[in-house]
Structure formats: C-alpha cells, structure tokens
Amino acid sequence: MARTHISGFPRIGAQRELKFAQESFWRGDNDEHALRSVARELRTRHWRLQQDAGLDFISVGDFAYYDPMLTLSALLGALPPRFGFDPATLSLAQYYELARGNAAQPAMEMTKWFDTNYHYLVPELGPQTSFDGGVEWLFDELDEALALNVPVKPVLIGPVTYLWLSKSHVAGFDRLSLLPKLVIRYSRILQKLKQRGVEWVQLDEPALCADLPAPWLEAFSAVYDVLGTSDVKVLLATYFDSAAEHAQRVARLPIAGVHVDLVRAPQQLDAWRAALPAHAVLSAGVIDGRNIWRADLRAIVESLRDLHAELGERLWIAPSCSLQHVPVSLATEQKLDADLKSWLAFATEKLDEVGTLALALHDPATAEPQLAAADLALEARRHSSAVVNALVQKRVAAVSDAMAERHSPFAERNRLQRETLDLPLLPTTTIGSFPQTASIRQARAAYKRGELRALDYLQRMRAEIEFAVRKQEALGLDVLVHGEAERNDMVEYFGEQLWGYAFTENGWVQSYGSRCVKPPIIYGDVYRPEPITVDTTRYAQSLTPRVMKGMLTGPVTMLQWSFVRNDQPRSTTALQLALAIRDEVMDLEKAGIRVIQIDEPAFREGLPLRKHDWAAYLEWATRVFRISAAGVGDRTQIHTHMCYSEFNDILPSIAAMDADVITIETSRSAMELLDGFGAFAYPNEIGPGVYDIHSPRVPSAQAMQRLLERACEVIPAERLWVNPDCGLKTRGWPETEAALTNMVRAAKALRAKLAARQPELTR
C-alpha cells in the first residue's frame, strides 16, 4: 500500500493561539515557559490530527516560533555576529530580537519565500560563519513526538536551499565556500536523529526548481554524496515548480527518495518515473498545498494507479508542499455558504484527502464513499449559477489595448502633476495605514456582532480618520492618508465589497512572525457593484487643505493574496479585478482626489520560479495594473507600493507599469535594493523606505538622513520621495509618531542641505 505523509502543518493554530502567545510574550505579559507551553500543546494537537488521519509519518521540525529559516540558523549556529548572541544558549527573547531588531541592531532582512506570501528571515553569512552548532530545539520537539508513540519524519530545509536563500554583506564572498562546513553540521544533525531512532528525514530543496547556476547544481552532489550515505534515509523534497530537468542528476545521488510537486508541474511525473532507481521512493505531491479547493480524488487515483502497481510501498502520497499556506480547519466555519463550504478543503481536510487516496489505491471499494462525496461536490461547483456572471464576461471580452495606456508619457504627466500638487523637494508621505488600535478593533468587532449600529460605526471611524489627519498635519507630512481605520486587511476589505468573493471566520494563514492574514476566496466572476472608498477618502480630504492620497489594493495583489478559483486562468481573474479597481480609481478622481495609490506588494511574488515562464506572467501582470490605473487624466498622480522582494531582475516590467511614483522597502537592506533602480535608470519617481515598520525600533533622524543621502547618490533628489518601508497598521502610536517625526526632520534637513548646494532644486 502507498505510504502517506506531509511536509508540514500550519503552526499558528486554528484560533491563532501561537500569535497571541507570541505577542503576550513580547509585551511582557507572559514568560518564556508560558509561550513554550502553548507551542508544545499546538505541536501535540497537530501530530494527533496527522495520526487520526492515518498518515504513516508525522512531520516534526515544521514548527517555528517565528520562521523556519531563522530557527534553522539557530540550529546550525549561524547567527548574525552583529547581535553578539551565543547560538548554543540562545533564548527566545534573543531569537525574537533577531527577527524584530533591538535598540542596537536592526532586524534581519526579510523577503518572500519563493513565490508565496510567506516572508522568511534571510540568513546573514560570511567568512566567519562556522556552523559550530546552536539550539537543541529540534531534538526536544522530536523527543515530544516520540513520547506520543507516533512514527516521525523530521523535516528540515536542505543545505543547498539554505545557502541559496542566504546573503553575505562581504563583497566578493562566495557562499558556496561554506558548503563543506555546512555539510559537516548537517551530518551531525542526522547522526543525532539516528541516535533517537529516526528512519527517514526530509530535506527540502525547492531551490532545485529555480534557475540555479552550474556551481549550485553541482553542489547537490557535494552535499548528498555525503548526507545520502548517512544511516538515516533521506527524502529530497522539491516543490513550487518542476525539477524534471534534474531528474537524472538527482537519481545518481545516494538518497532514498524524492518528493515532487505534481500540482504545480504534473508534466514532470514521466521524467521522475523513468529516472527513479529501483530502490528509491517517489513521493507524489498530488494534493494542492497552496490552495483550498477540494481535490478531484477520483481523477488523481486514476492518474496514480499504474504508478502504484509499479512501485507499491515505494509510492508515497502527499500534499504538493507544506500545508502552512492554507488555513487549519473548516470545522469552525459556521457562516460560509453551505454549497461553497462543500467545495473546500483546508489543512485538516487535506490530511483526510491524502489518506483517502492511499486507501483508494489499495482498496477502491472501501474508499468509494469518500470518492463519491468528492465527485458530488465537484459537480455542484461546476454547475453553480454563482460562479459565472454574464455581465463580467461581456466586459472582459470588450477590453482594448487603449485601456492600458495613459493619455501622455510620464515626462508630460510629471510636469502637470508638479503644477497641480505643488509639493516640496523630497515630499514626505506614508504608505497608507496607521495604527489599528484596540479601540478600532473593538469597534469593528462590535459592528460585526451587530452590537454597534452602522451610523455609530461610521461616526467612530470618521473620528479615527480625523485623528489620523490631525496627527499627520502636526507631524508636517506633505501628502496625507486617511489611515485606513475602517479596513481589516488590504485585500479582505476590498474583497468584502466585490461580487465573486467569499470570506471565512477563521481561515488564517501566517504571513510572517505573528502577522496572520485571512485570504478571501475568489469563487466566481468578480464585479464591483458600487464605490468602495470614495466617501471615506472625500471625507478625509475635506478635513485638510493638504494633498490627500486615495488608497487601493492592486489587481495582482488582490489575486495573489486570495485563494483563487482554479477553473479559469489566473490572468482572466486578474483582468476582472483590474476592471473593478479601474472603476474605483476613476470615481476617486471624479471626487477630486489627485493622488491615488494602487498597492502591488505581491507583484514580484507572482513571478514563476523559472525565467522561461516569466515573460507570459509579466505581460499580463503589467497589463492588468495599467488597465486599473490608466483611466485617469494626466494631472492625477498614480502611486504604487512594493515591499520585501527582490526587484532588480524585473525592473523593465516595473517601469512598464508606468506608475508616476513607486515606493519600495529598502531600509533593512540599507538601500541595497535601490541600486538596481539606479543602474536601470528607472524613469519615474521613487520613494525608498527610510525605516523598517516591522520592528519596534525607532531610528534617529540622522540615520534616516544618511539613508536618504545614500539614495540621492543613486536617484536624482528631484525624483525622490520620503516614506516608511510599509504601512503602519501593526505599530503603536507612540513609536509611529516618534519615527515619523524623525523622518520629517530628516527630509527637511536634507532639503536644506541640498538647497544650499543647488538652489535650483525646488518645487
């Protein structure tokens, strides 16, 4: 019979228990013992779920108090020396300082995990990195699992992927030179696992699905010729794309098995089947670990039947990747439409799907009820009248190329916008949101429970908007925002007011650290029935003579940060979203709003892992953004925002979006990301973030000014804006005011300095 396993389970808990325990620890309300107790209870609960689903292996090592890459760095003993921490005695308080920064050091850099919305902390490596060993948390967790008498399979990020995703700030340093020391450390970890009776370990190498240079591909032999001959059987796991071109290379390694993603790349099965050695396991990732739709179990069984007959127990059944990218369970969803709910499978339900597939291959008759139930749900979804909207279909068919073009080129628009807006050199602004205080969250919750009338809720939110506007005026910001007090999430808020979207009560997934999001579900054609932000933005503008910026979420981000329907191309759904946002943009302009920001922080993460697939994605992604923005006149300034991604390799496409102003995250990388924009000669205006909003640390005005001066070396000052890295929703007001005060001071000081040198630099 085929064996079953997973690569990881959501660690946050069905009710976000880990998030609340983390934040309580950070506030000082609970100690480390209390936090560890919550974590231990969550791990045990999730192991029991896997056991109850009948999986052959329980995954250990997929838990992290903040991020698996950071936890692995702590295990390897590879912490940034600038913090001065001893890896072997690292406390949880110090662990969180690495992730969040402290008074002396900024946090470690954070960026997207491949093409997901999950953010990982980038390891900082250099010639001094020794991998001498660190915390024992993995082995403690393994002992917990073994005490439950369950079969375990530890899961770790593999050494090649770990190095590939790391960075060095030492010029010219080759990270691959660390490989021999890293392999020794991994070997010792495997030895300790073997001493505890572990038979299998999974080493995740998703980098094998990226475009790796030859030396990095050759590194797999250097690593697995050693690790593959250890006493523990190694399952090398790939996911997020095809690794078929490397099947022969991997097959020559002395490993015991390989996992492949047959959801993202079903075409790779034949290559792996042909290359698989006679002794090796093939783990088939056939349940979608990235989306929430119920699987076509009968079709999957039929696709695997011949393979099962050939491999028997050497065929393993699994989700395509870790289930951390989907919510924990449908069990707590009481308000979802019953039909829609029957079409879905969250992490817990996917465990059952994995078990059903293995059972159906072994004993079809016993599995027939589960297969029939899946058939009924799929058929109901296929014929549901809620999925197709004839009006939307007609509008999409009528889209023309002209709808994606602004009236005039940037140079002409820029001249008119300067006349209209009359802003100073280095104008200051924020990315959009201000602190979501306890009072705001309580009012929203009371409104949703029906305890606060709509008019009362509106008045409460307007009071919060006025408070944010007055704060910004006092701080001296040039372009204001209304603060987004009424918005729960930048995607969910808009999706709630669009047709074709559905929302969960507890469908939380982790974005980074304690930051959890509740992605909406796009189940049908998308349509905007009425304006969404116009009244709120118009009210905010009425409070101040200063420029007020309208805030919207862009079509690519609306797509990427939702669970998207899988019955039509993603590009088609993105175009439907673009048309809805275009209507909102044009209504804002009619209301007198002259600066409109269309955020696209997820633009880079939608990029396929392989460069040969980039052109198609970038073509439709830039087009849908332009369609969302291009309906306005030349005097209306379009902004966009992107964060925590590497942009240098797609700068032509970012330029092709033709936003008048782009704001980006640059503070954690000390303006490193900006260098690419300078080398590319990015033609439009740009606001490089001057401080990291994901850390409670408040940098000085002098530190921000130094970053701005560094930016002026790359981009002409007359095309620079001054802003934080991202929105301020997660911060408190005291640190927000302190940081923005310093930011405005830095901008004014640099204006004066530049004016003394170049008096012509004025607006």
Secondary structure, DSSP 8 states (H G I E B T S, - for coil): --EE--S---SS-TT-HHHHHHHHHHHTSS-HHHHHHHHHHHHHHHHHHHHHTT-S-EEES---SS-HHHHHHHHHT---GGG---GGG--HHHHHHHHH--SSS----EEE-TTSS-EEE--B--TT--------HHHHHHHHHHHTT--EEEEEE-HHHHHHT-B--STT--GGGGHHHHHHHHHHHHHHHHHTT--EEEEE-GGGGS---HHHHHHHHHHHHHHTTSSSEEEEE--SS--GGGHHHHHTSS-SEEEEETTT-GGGHHHHHHH--TT-EEEEEEE-SS--B---HHHHHHHHHHHHHHHGGGEEEEESS-GGGS-S-STT--SS-HHHHHTB--HHHHHHHHHHHHHHHH-HHHHHHHHHHHHHHHHHHHT-TTT--HHHHHHHHT--GGGGS-SS-HHHHHHHHHHHH---SS-B---SB----HHHHHHHHHHHTTSS-HHHHHHHHHHHHHHHHHHHHHHT-SEE--B-TT-S-TTHHHHTTSEEEE--SS--EEEETTEEE---EEEEEEE--S-SSHHHHHHHHHT-SSEEEEEEE-HHHHHHTSEE-SSS-HHHHHHHHHHHHHHHHHHHHHTT--EEEEE-TTTGGGS-SSGGGHHHHHHHHHHHHHHHHTTS-TTSEEEEEE-SS--GGGHHHHHHT--SEEEE--TTTTTHHHHHHHHHT--SEEEEB-S-TTSS----HHHHHHHHHHHHTTS-GGGB-BB-SS--TTS-HHHHHHHHHHHHHHHHHHHHHHHHH-TT---
